[in-house]
């Protein structure tokens, strides 16, 4: 059965237009506030004009491409033969690609403006995805209903936002990064339990691809931060931009893993 759901792609397209449109309106009208030096670790030098870090800003288009690709594939019914939440429930099929898309303008808000408010939107987009990864893995492990997913998702998101404004140094200097890493780790842990304890059937290779894309791009960024030998502030080839593109690829691989599940 090939059940087409065109409204998934239409919704994602409208969400893209709204979020990116609002970003550019806010950017043009300077609604993000005064520029700061909070993005120092990202190497790229600030340029004059509206877009302070062009490489680190435009590389976030990868998330929009990934999210729209996910929505398009779901809308065509390509995976409808598989029995999982993405193929059987419209909420997950719409919600996840929109979260991936929001990573784009969310991160753009920081790198284009170098402001505190832009930095918050960047972290918020990350918190949303980490909360989904955790909630979705826990929901499948414990066979929770939609309200169970929602409760775990909102709890994780609230915790991340609280950590964002808490001055504490556990693992990372910024507590928001610690919360983000914690929930990503929780999601990985429960996915392992889903495979080896719950015996859920997936094409596991996609999970390995997602993790590899994440780790490789993170390694590239780590050796090209401000002050490192591979950092060239005036270059349009930036390690952090590669990190964005690797992350975008990782979200698509993660979707491929999710949608490959077949309960039947």
C-alpha positions as CSV (number, residue, x, y, z in Angstrom):
1,X,0.0,0.0,0.0
2,X,1.4,3.4,-1.0
3,X,-0.6,5.9,1.0
4,X,0.3,9.4,-0.1
5,X,0.0,12.3,2.4
6,X,0.7,15.5,0.5
7,X,-0.2,17.7,3.5
8,X,3.0,16.6,5.3
9,X,5.2,18.3,2.7
10,X,2.8,21.3,2.4
11,X,2.9,21.9,6.1
12,X,6.7,21.6,6.2
13,X,6.9,24.0,3.3
14,X,4.7,26.6,5.0
15,X,6.6,26.1,8.2
16,X,9.9,26.8,6.3
17,X,8.4,30.0,4.7
18,X,7.2,31.3,8.1
19,X,10.3,30.6,10.2
20,X,12.8,31.7,7.6
21,X,10.6,34.7,6.7
22,X,10.4,35.8,10.3
23,X,14.2,35.3,10.7
24,X,14.9,37.7,7.8
25,X,12.4,40.2,8.9
26,X,13.9,40.2,12.4
27,X,17.4,40.4,11.0
28,X,16.5,43.4,8.8
29,X,14.8,45.2,11.6
30,X,17.6,44.4,14.1
31,X,15.1,42.7,16.5
32,X,17.8,40.4,17.8
33,X,19.5,43.2,19.7
34,X,23.1,44.3,20.0
35,X,26.0,42.2,18.6
36,X,28.2,40.6,21.1
37,X,31.4,38.4,21.0
38,X,29.6,35.3,22.3
39,X,30.4,33.3,19.1
40,X,34.2,33.5,19.6
41,X,34.7,29.7,19.5
42,X,33.3,29.4,16.0
43,X,36.4,30.9,14.3
44,X,34.8,32.8,11.5
45,X,35.4,36.6,11.7
46,X,32.5,38.9,11.8
47,X,31.8,40.7,8.5
48,X,30.1,44.1,8.1
49,X,26.4,44.0,7.1
50,X,23.4,41.9,8.1
51,X,25.1,38.5,7.9
52,X,28.0,38.5,10.3
53,X,29.3,34.9,9.7
54,X,28.3,34.0,6.1
55,X,29.8,30.5,6.1
56,X,28.4,29.5,9.5
57,X,25.0,31.1,8.6
58,X,24.3,29.7,5.1
59,X,25.5,26.2,5.9
60,X,22.4,25.9,8.0
61,X,20.4,25.6,4.8
62,X,21.4,22.0,5.1
63,X,18.9,21.5,7.9
64,X,16.1,23.0,5.8
65,X,17.0,20.7,2.9
66,X,17.0,17.7,5.2
67,X,13.7,18.6,6.8
68,X,12.0,19.2,3.5
69,X,13.4,16.0,2.1
70,X,12.1,14.1,5.0
71,X,8.6,15.6,4.6
72,X,8.6,15.0,0.9
73,X,9.5,11.3,1.3
74,X,6.8,10.8,4.0
75,X,4.2,12.7,1.8
76,X,4.8,10.3,-1.1
77,X,4.0,7.2,1.0
78,X,7.4,5.7,0.1
79,X,7.6,4.0,3.5
80,X,4.0,3.2,4.1
81,X,4.7,-0.6,4.0
82,X,6.5,-0.2,7.3
83,X,4.5,-0.1,10.5
84,X,5.8,2.7,12.8
85,X,4.8,6.0,14.2
86,X,6.1,8.0,11.2
87,X,4.0,6.0,8.8
88,X,0.9,5.5,10.9
89,X,0.6,8.8,12.8
90,X,0.5,12.2,11.2
91,X,1.7,14.0,14.3
92,X,5.2,12.5,14.2
93,X,5.4,12.7,10.4
94,X,4.8,16.5,10.6
95,X,6.5,17.3,13.9
96,X,9.9,15.8,13.3
97,X,10.7,17.4,9.9
98,X,9.5,20.7,11.2
99,X,12.0,20.4,14.1
100,X,14.8,19.6,11.7
101,X,13.8,22.6,9.6
102,X,13.8,24.9,12.6
103,X,17.5,24.0,13.3
104,X,18.2,26.1,10.2
105,X,16.8,29.5,11.1
106,X,17.5,28.8,14.7
107,X,21.2,28.5,14.2
108,X,21.2,31.3,11.5
109,X,19.8,33.6,14.2
110,X,23.1,33.2,16.2
111,X,25.6,33.2,13.4
112,X,24.1,36.0,11.4
113,X,23.7,38.3,14.3
114,X,26.1,37.2,17.0
115,X,23.6,38.3,19.7
116,X,22.4,36.7,22.9
117,X,18.9,36.4,21.7
118,X,20.1,34.7,18.5
119,X,22.2,32.4,20.7
120,X,19.1,31.4,22.6
121,X,17.2,30.5,19.4
122,X,20.1,28.4,18.3
123,X,20.1,26.5,21.5
124,X,16.3,26.2,21.5
125,X,16.3,24.5,18.1
126,X,18.9,22.0,19.5
127,X,16.9,21.4,22.7
128,X,13.8,20.7,20.7
129,X,15.5,18.0,18.6
130,X,17.3,16.4,21.7
131,X,13.9,16.3,23.5
132,X,12.3,14.6,20.5
133,X,15.1,12.0,20.3
134,X,14.7,11.2,24.0
135,X,10.9,11.2,24.1
136,X,10.6,9.1,20.9
137,X,13.0,6.4,22.2
138,X,11.4,6.3,25.6
139,X,7.9,6.2,24.1
140,X,8.7,3.1,22.0
141,X,10.6,1.3,24.8
142,X,7.7,1.7,27.3
143,X,5.0,1.5,24.7
144,X,3.6,4.9,25.8
145,X,0.6,6.6,24.3
146,X,0.8,10.1,22.8
147,X,0.4,11.8,26.1
148,X,3.4,9.8,27.5
149,X,5.5,11.1,24.6
150,X,4.3,14.7,25.2
151,X,5.1,14.5,28.9
152,X,8.6,13.3,28.4
153,X,9.2,15.7,25.5
154,X,8.0,18.8,27.5
155,X,9.9,17.7,30.6
156,X,13.2,17.3,28.6
157,X,12.6,20.7,26.9
158,X,11.8,22.5,30.2
159,X,14.9,21.0,31.7
160,X,17.1,22.2,28.8
161,X,15.6,25.7,28.9
162,X,16.2,25.8,32.7
163,X,19.8,24.7,32.2
164,X,20.2,27.4,29.5
165,X,19.8,30.1,32.1
166,X,21.6,28.3,35.0
167,X,25.2,29.2,35.8
168,X,26.7,25.8,36.4
169,X,29.8,24.0,35.0
170,X,29.2,20.3,34.8
171,X,31.1,18.6,32.0
172,X,30.8,21.7,29.8
173,X,31.3,25.3,30.8
174,X,27.8,26.1,29.5
175,X,25.1,24.1,31.4
176,X,22.8,24.2,28.4
177,X,25.3,22.1,26.4
178,X,25.5,19.6,29.3
179,X,21.7,19.2,29.2
180,X,21.7,18.9,25.4
181,X,24.4,16.2,25.6
182,X,22.6,14.4,28.4
183,X,19.4,14.0,26.4
184,X,21.2,13.0,23.2
185,X,22.9,10.3,25.3
186,X,19.6,9.3,26.8
187,X,18.1,8.9,23.3
188,X,21.1,6.8,22.2
189,X,20.8,4.6,25.4
190,X,17.1,3.9,24.9
191,X,17.6,3.2,21.2
192,X,20.1,0.6,22.1
193,X,17.6,-0.8,24.6
194,X,14.9,-0.7,21.9
195,X,17.1,-2.8,19.5
196,X,18.6,-5.3,22.0
197,X,16.0,-5.5,24.7
198,X,12.7,-4.7,23.0
199,X,13.9,-6.3,19.8
200,X,12.4,-3.6,17.6
201,X,13.3,-4.2,13.9
202,X,15.2,-1.4,12.1
203,X,17.7,-1.0,9.4
204,X,20.4,-0.5,12.0
205,X,23.0,0.8,9.5
206,X,21.2,4.2,9.4
207,X,21.8,4.7,13.1
208,X,25.5,4.0,12.6
209,X,25.5,6.5,9.6
210,X,23.8,9.1,11.8
211,X,26.4,8.7,14.6
212,X,29.3,8.7,12.2
213,X,28.2,11.9,10.5
214,X,27.8,13.5,13.9
215,X,31.2,12.4,15.2
216,X,33.2,13.2,12.1
217,X,31.8,16.7,11.7
218,X,32.2,17.3,15.4
219,X,35.9,16.3,15.2
220,X,36.4,18.6,12.2
221,X,34.9,21.5,14.1
222,X,36.9,20.7,17.3
223,X,40.3,21.1,15.4
224,X,39.3,24.3,13.7
225,X,37.9,26.4,16.6
226,X,39.2,29.9,17.3
227,X,42.9,29.8,18.1
228,X,43.5,26.3,16.6
229,X,46.0,25.8,13.8
230,X,43.2,25.0,11.3
231,X,41.2,28.1,12.1
232,X,41.2,30.8,9.3
233,X,38.8,33.5,10.4
234,X,38.6,35.1,6.9
235,X,38.0,31.9,5.0
236,X,34.6,30.8,3.7
237,X,35.5,27.2,4.5
238,X,34.8,26.9,8.2
239,X,34.9,23.8,10.4
240,X,31.8,24.9,12.2
241,X,30.0,25.2,8.8
242,X,31.1,21.6,8.1
243,X,29.6,20.6,11.5
244,X,26.3,22.1,10.4
245,X,26.3,20.1,7.2
246,X,27.3,16.9,9.0
247,X,24.5,17.4,11.5
248,X,22.0,18.0,8.8
249,X,23.1,14.8,7.1
250,X,22.8,13.0,10.5
251,X,19.2,14.2,10.9
252,X,18.3,12.6,7.6
253,X,20.1,9.3,8.5
254,X,18.2,9.4,11.9
255,X,14.9,9.7,10.1
256,X,15.9,6.8,7.8
257,X,16.5,4.8,10.9
258,X,13.2,5.7,12.5
259,X,11.1,5.1,9.4
260,X,12.7,1.7,8.7
261,X,11.1,0.3,11.9
262,X,8.5,-2.4,11.1
263,X,6.5,-3.6,14.0
264,X,4.8,-6.2,11.9
